Amino acid sequence: MTNDTRELSIEQLDQTSGGSMMDIVIKAYEKYMADLGAKLINDLHKPLVPKTGLGFPPR
């Protein structure tokens, strides 16, 4: 039994992974930015003052 260890070229890595390494990086970055944008938009729509008011007792 032999163990053949060698480095793969970028083209061979692309074939093995099923796509371009750059495409994978770009997709991951796009997902990260979309998630970050959604979080920022969500945070902007949160009220600054709690719904219970400013803490004054009701009259």
Buried (B, 14 or more C-beta within 10 A) or exposed (E): EEEEEEEEEEEEEBEEEEEBEEEEEEEEEEEEEEEEEEEEEEEEEEEEEEEEEEEEEEE
